[in-house]
Amino acid sequence: MTTISIRLDDDEKKELEEMCSSMGMSISTFYMLYTKKALRDRRIPFEITAPKDPFYSSSNISQLKKADRQIRNGQVVEKTMEELEALESE
């Protein structure tokens, strides 16, 4: 038998203890069940996803296409950094 230690936020640990207790088990039993399920199914027993990069959101792509059209049509306003900073202070 092996012992594994994990770090949990105090509030999350308390909430997990309460949840497990309401199901009639300890946190140790909870992790044992989780491990057995993962090993039996050979996968993590829930879906893990990462959020999409917001750069590729539909609204940003739309704005990029609009800017591209403006550049191609010569609708570009050029300003120096000093001019931009002056606009900011107005």
N, C-alpha and C positions, 0 to 999 in steps of 0.2 A: 504494500500500500504506500502511496506517495502523497505528500502534502503539497498543495499549491497555494500560494498567497497571491491575492490581488488587491489593488487599491481601488477604493470606491469613495466618492463624495459622501460625507456623513449623512446628508439628507437622503441621498439615493439608497444608501445602505439601510437606513431606517425604513424607508418606503418599501424596499424589497423584503425586509424582514416581516413587515406587516402583511404584505401581499402573500408571502409564503406561509406565514402563520395562519392566515385565513383559509389557506388550502390544506392546512394540516401537515406542513413540511418545514424543514429548516432550509437555510440558504445552501448548505452543503448538499442536501437532497436535490434542491433545485438545479444546482450545477451538475450533479451526477446525472439527472434526467436529461439535461441539455446535452451533455457529453455523449450519453448513450444514443440519443436521437441523431446527433451529428455523425457518429460513427456508423450507425445502422444505415442511414441514408447516404452517407459519404458526401454530405454537403452541409453548409450552415443552414439550420432549420428556419430561416427567415430570409427575406430578400434584402440585400444591401445595395444601395444605389448611391451615386454621387450626383450632386446637382450639375446641370449643364453649365458650361462657361457662359456667363451672362453676355459676353461679347457676341455670341452667336444667337442671341434671342431674336425673335422675328421683328420686334420693334427696332432693334439696333441694326439689323441687316437692312431694313427698310430705309433707315436714315443714311446708312452707308451708300446704298444705291442712289438715293436722292442726291447726296453730295457728289457722287461720281458723275451723275448726269449734269449737275451744275458746273463741275470742272470741265467736262467735255464741251459744254455749251458756252464756255468762257464767262460764266457767271461767278467769278472768283474775286473776292475783295482781299487785297494784300495789305497788311499792316505790319509795322515794325513792333518789336516788343515795347518800345517806349510809347508808341501810339496806343497799344492795347492797355498798358498800365494807366495812361492818361484817361482812357475811356472808363476804366474801372473806378477812378477817383471822382468821376462826374456825378 
